[in-house]
Amino acid sequence: MLSIIIGLVLASAFSAILVYATELIPGKVGMVAGLFFGFAFGMGGVGAAVLETVADATSIDFVYKVCAFLPLIGVLAVLLPSTKDVRAHS
């Protein structure tokens, strides 16, 4: 049950991330959205294959423990460029 709640919380940020991405390249909304969706689904497929391989080599418990720490990658969002600079140049 907790996995479902965590998935919903993570998926709820998808639209905000897409809006941020379209602000970085104004005028190319369709291209940015298409690339973003393609990249997201592609990385999901690659991630599933990697996690399946890890689960086969170790155990499903280990994979759950690894996945519990994956949201910490979001800390890297601090390194994203500011949209204020992008708007000033366009």
Secondary structure, DSSP 8 states (H G I E B T S, - for coil): -HHHHHHHHHHHTHHHHHHHHHHHSTT-HHHHHHHHHHHHHHHHHHHHHHHHHHHHHS-HHHHHHHHHHGGGGGGGGGGS--HHHHHHH-
